[in-house]
C-alpha cells in the first residue's frame, strides 16, 4: 500500500521500521519539527525523523495541519492509508478524509479504557492487570473510532512504564502490519459505550510520593511514572526519584526507613530497587546506598 506515516517519539519507530520492511511504499513521513535539546540546546530531530533519514524516506515536519497549504500537500501524496502513532498534532477532518482507507491510529491500550495522552502510565498507576494495543480508525473524537484489531498482554507485577513502552511498541508494529495485510476484509468494530476511561496527561504535581498512601498505590505510582517524569521524595533535603520498587514486609510510621531501602507506608511497605539522585544517573539500590545514607524518615 501507499502509506503516509505520522509519528514522533521512540514509541513510533518500530511501526515505521516494520511497515518499511513489509514492503509498503512510504510516500512521506510526518513528524514534529526539530526542537532544542541537550546542553547546547541545538535543534534535534525526533526519533522518527532520524529513523526516516536512515531508511531514506522523505520527511515533513509542519507545525500544524490546519492551513489549506498543509492539507493540499497531504492530499497530493494520494495515500491509500495514513498510519498515526504518537504524532502529537491534531488531524483535522479534512485530513482524516483524504486517504482511501482513512487514517489508522496505533493506540497503547485496550479501548475504550484509557483514551487519551498517557495510557501506559495510567494503566500501571491504576493497577490494571492487562493492557494492549488497539488499531483504530481515526475520527474527530478523542480515541473514539472503531477498532480494527486488538492485541492483549498482561502487565507484569514489577513492570514499569518504560518496560511496557518497549513491549507495546513492538506489539503495535506487528499488529499494524497485520492490519494492512487484511485491510480490505477487516470490519471495524465500534467501541463499547461502557468502560470508557481517560488517560490524562501526567501532571508533575502527581509525582511527589505521599507516604501516607497504601504501599500498593505507592508502588504503582513509582512504576507508572518510571522513567519519566519519575515519582520522587525528599531524602535529607534532596529530591530523589524512585524508579523501581516492589511490595515488601514491614511496619512503621509513614515514610520510616526500615533498612535496606524498605520504606513504611500508610498501609504496608515498599522496597526501592532503583533510584536517581539529582544530576546523577539511575542507580540500583546497592549502588545508591553506597553513596547516600538514608535518614530514619523520608519526606
N, C-alpha and C positions, 0 to 999 in steps of 0.2 A: 504494500500500500504506500501511497504518498502521504507522508506524515509530517505535521508540524509538531515539534516537541517544545514544551514550555515548562521550565523548572529552574531552580536556583541553587539550593544547598546540596550538601553531600548526599542527603537522602534521595535526591533525584537522579544521581549519577548512574546507579546500577540499571535503572529503567532505560536511560538513553543508550547505555552500552549494549543492553540486551536487544533493543529494537534495531540498532545498527548491525549487531551480529546476526540477527534473524533475516537480514537482507531487505528490510524495508527502506524505501527511499526517503531520507530525511530532508525535506525541502528547505527547512530552516530551523534553527534552534533559538527560541526566545528565552531570555533570562534577564535578571535585574542588572542595571548598569554597574560597572566597577565602582567600588567605594573605598575611601581611605581606610587603611588598616595597617597594623604593625607600628613599630616605634617611629618610623619615618613618615607615617601617615600618607604613604603613597597609594594611589588608586590600585586596588587589587581586583582582578576579575573573579566572578563567582566560581564555585566548584564546577557547575555545569558549563560555564563559558570555557574554563580550562580544558575540560573533557572534550568539548566540541572541537576545540582547536587541535587537540591531539588526533581526533578522528577525521580531521579535515572537513568539518561541516560548517556551513555559513551561520554566523551568529548575529542576532539582532538584540538590542537592549534598549527599547524605548522606555521613557519614564512613565508613559501612560498609553493606553489603547483607546482613549476616549475621542481622539481627534479623527476627523474624516480621513486625513492623510495616513495615519497609522492603520486605520481599518481598511483602506483601499490597498495598502501594501500587504496586509494579511490576506485579503481576498485574492490578490493577484497570484498567490502561491498555488491556488487551485488544489488544496489538500483534500484527500479522502477523509482524513480524520486528524484531530489535534489531540495529543496526549499531554495532560497537565498534571504536574506533581510538585506541590510546594512552590508554585511560581511566585506568588506574593503580590500579583496585581489582579484587580477585578477585571473580568472579561465581560464587556457589555453584551447585551443580547444580539446586537448586530454582528459581533464576532462569533458568539456561540452558534449562530445560524449558518455560518459560511461553509464549514467542511461538510462533505456529502454525508458522512456518518456522525456528524456532530463533534463535540468535544468530550473526551473521556478523562475523568479525574481518578488518580490513584490516591485513595484516602486511607489513612492508617488507623482504622477502627472498623468494627462490625456495625455498620449503620442500621438503625438510626442512633445508636449510642455513640456519644462523643463526636457530634458535628462540631466543626469549628477549628480553631487555630492550634490547639495543643492536645491532640487526642492521646498521644503516647504518655505524656506527663500525667494527664488526668486519670488514665486507666490505672496506672500504678499507684497514684496518690489515693485513689478511691478503693484500692484493694481488690480490683477486678481479678477474677481467676483466669480470664481469657481475653484475647483481643484478636486482631487480624487485619486484613486488607480488603477493602471494597473497591471494585472498579465500577464507577458510577457515571451515568450520562449527566453532564452538567446542565443546569438550568439556572434561572435568575436567583432562586433562593439559596440560602447558605447550606450547602451539602444536602439538599433535599431531593435530588434527582433519583430516578430509578436505577437499580443496581443490576449490572450485567453478570458479575461473578464475584464471589467472596472466598477468601481463604482464612481459616481459623487457626490460632495457635494458643497454647497455654502460656501464661505468664509465670516464669519461674519464681520461686519463693525469694531468692536473693537477687533477682534481676533488676537492673537499673534502667532508666530511660535510655542511656547510652547503649546498653546491651541490646535492648529491644529494638531500638532505632536501626541497628545494623541488620538484625534478622528480618524486620518488616520491610526494609529497603530491598533486600534480596527477594523476599516473597512478592513484593509489588512488581519487581522486574519480571519474575516468572509468570505472574498472572496476566500482566498486560500483553505479553507476547502470546499467551494462550487466547486471550480475548480477541486480539487482532486476527488470529488464525481462524476464529469461528464467528467473526463479527456479523457476517451475513445471516447466520442462522440463530444467533443468540436472541432471546426475548427478554427485554428489560423488565425487571420486577419492581413495582412501586414499593417504597419503604413503608413498613408498618406505621400506623399513626401512634401506637403505644410504644413506650420505651425510649422516647426522644430525650437525649441529654446534650448539653452544650459544653464543649471544651474551651472555656475562655482562655485567652492569652494569660500566661503566667505573670502575676504582679509580684514585683520584688518584695513587697510587704508580706507576702505569704512565706517567704524563705526563712524568716527567723524562727528558730525552734522554741516552742513553749514546752518546757519540761513537765508542766502540769498535765499535759495531754497523755492519754494511754500510750504505752510502748508501741503497740501495733500501728497506731496513727503516725507516730514519730518515725518509725522505721519506713513506712510507706512514703512519708514526706521526704526523707533523706534519699531514698532510692528513686523517687519520682522526679526530684529536682537535680539528679546527678547525670551528667557532669555540669549542666548549666540550668539555671543560674547558681545552683548549689545551696542546699539548706545550711544555715550557719548558726553558731552560738558564740558567746564570748568566753574565752579562756584566759584568765589573768589579764583582762582588758584588751586582748587581741581578738579580732574577728577571725574565726576559723570555720572553714567549710567542712562539713561531714559528708562524704561522698558514697560510702558503702557501709551497710550495717546489717545486723540480724537481731532477732529476739533472743533473750538470754534469761537466766535465772538471777534473782537478786532483789533485795528490798532496801528502801531508803527514802529520804525526802526527795522531792523532785529536783533533779539536777545533781544529786550526790554522786561523787565518783566512787564506785565500788571496787576499783582496782582493775588494771589491765584494760582501761578504756571501756569499762562497763558502767553505764550511766542509769541511775534510777529515774523512773518516770512517774507520772501521776498514778498509773497502774502498771506494774511490771517493770522491766528494764530492757535496755538495748545494749548491744556490743558494737562499738565502732570498729570497722575493719579497714577503712581508708579515709584519710583526711588531708586537708590542704591549708597550710598557713598562708597569710597574705604575702604575695610576691614570690611564693615558692611553688614548686611542682607538687602534684598529688603524691602522697606517700602512704605506704602500708602502715598499719597500726604499729608494727615493730619499729619501723624507721622513725615514725612520728614521735614515739615515746622515748627514743634515744636522744632526741633533740629538744624535747619540751616536757617538763614535769607538770602534771595536772594538779590543780588545787582540789580541796575537799569537795567544792561545789562549783558546777558550771552554770553560767548565766545565759 
